[in-house]
Amino acid sequence: MVQAEGMPNLHSAVFSSLSTGIGIKYGVSSILFSFVTTYSVIIIYDTMKLKGERGKQANILSRILSSIEEYKTIQPRSALRVLDIRPFDVMSGAILGALIAFLLL
């Protein structure tokens, strides 16, 4: 159900679950919550930006492969679809992680 690449994103699910769990257990006014939440926001933001750039690179690589005569028989778009991650995938992982933390704690 949860995978590192694709929807929902595992990185954002783990870190949002960690932040939510710390917030529930120790309170949102604790220094631990502020540290973990800041770290989680950085990780989720970085994941969204990294995945977006990988998607752009996948599109460019797909166009390059389709222009080379040797690779015309390969379907480059389907082969590179795994690299094309949308920000929605990352945000759905963050929401799923927070929901799991609420359910378990």
C-alpha positions as CSV (number, residue, x, y, z in Angstrom):
1,M,0.0,0.0,0.0
2,V,2.8,2.5,0.9
3,Q,5.8,2.7,-1.4
4,A,8.8,5.0,-1.6
5,E,8.0,6.1,-5.1
6,G,4.5,6.8,-6.3
7,M,1.4,7.5,-4.4
8,P,1.3,7.9,-1.5
9,N,4.9,8.9,-0.9
10,L,6.6,7.0,1.9
11,H,9.0,9.8,3.1
12,S,6.2,12.2,3.7
13,A,4.0,9.6,5.3
14,V,6.7,8.6,7.8
15,F,7.7,12.2,8.8
16,S,4.1,13.5,9.1
17,S,3.2,10.4,11.2
18,L,6.2,11.1,13.4
19,S,5.3,14.8,13.8
20,T,1.7,13.9,14.6
21,G,2.6,11.2,17.0
22,I,5.0,13.5,18.9
23,G,2.4,16.2,19.0
24,I,-0.2,13.9,20.4
25,K,2.1,12.3,23.0
26,Y,4.1,15.3,24.2
27,G,1.9,18.2,23.2
28,V,2.3,20.8,20.5
29,S,4.0,23.2,22.8
30,S,7.0,20.9,23.5
31,I,10.4,21.6,22.1
32,L,10.6,18.1,20.7
33,F,7.4,18.7,18.6
34,S,8.8,21.9,17.2
35,F,12.1,20.2,16.3
36,V,10.5,17.2,14.7
37,T,7.9,19.3,12.8
38,T,10.5,21.6,11.4
39,Y,12.6,18.7,10.3
40,S,9.5,17.0,8.8
41,V,8.5,20.2,6.9
42,I,12.0,20.4,5.4
43,I,11.9,16.7,4.4
44,I,8.4,17.0,2.8
45,Y,9.3,20.2,1.0
46,D,12.6,18.8,-0.3
47,T,10.8,15.6,-1.4
48,M,8.2,17.6,-3.4
49,K,10.9,19.7,-5.1
50,L,13.1,16.7,-5.8
51,K,10.3,14.7,-7.3
52,G,9.2,17.6,-9.4
53,E,12.7,18.0,-10.9
54,R,12.9,14.2,-11.5
55,G,9.7,14.4,-13.4
56,K,11.0,17.2,-15.6
57,Q,14.2,15.2,-16.3
58,A,12.1,12.2,-17.2
59,N,10.2,14.2,-19.8
60,I,13.4,15.5,-21.3
61,L,15.0,12.1,-21.3
62,S,11.8,10.7,-22.9
63,R,12.0,13.2,-25.7
64,I,15.7,12.4,-26.3
65,L,15.0,8.7,-26.4
66,S,12.2,9.2,-28.9
67,S,14.4,11.2,-31.2
68,I,17.1,8.5,-31.4
69,E,16.4,6.0,-34.2
70,E,17.7,3.0,-32.2
71,Y,15.2,3.6,-29.4
72,K,12.1,4.2,-31.5
73,T,10.8,0.7,-30.8
74,I,11.0,1.3,-27.0
75,Q,8.1,3.1,-25.4
76,P,10.2,5.7,-23.5
77,R,7.2,7.5,-21.9
78,S,5.9,4.3,-20.2
79,A,9.4,3.3,-19.2
80,L,10.0,6.7,-17.5
81,R,6.6,7.2,-15.9
82,V,8.0,5.9,-12.6
83,L,10.1,9.0,-12.4
84,D,7.2,11.4,-12.9
85,I,6.0,12.0,-9.4
86,R,3.4,14.7,-8.7
87,P,3.2,16.9,-5.6
88,F,-0.2,15.3,-4.9
89,D,1.6,12.0,-4.3
90,V,3.7,13.6,-1.6
91,M,0.8,15.4,0.1
92,S,-1.3,12.3,0.0
93,G,1.5,10.5,1.9
94,A,1.6,13.3,4.5
95,I,-2.2,13.1,5.0
96,L,-2.0,9.3,5.3
97,G,0.8,9.5,7.8
98,A,-1.1,11.9,10.0
99,L,-4.2,9.8,9.8
100,I,-2.3,6.7,10.8
101,A,-0.8,8.4,13.8
102,F,-4.2,9.6,14.9
103,L,-5.6,6.1,14.6
104,L,-2.7,4.4,16.4
105,L,-2.4,6.9,19.3
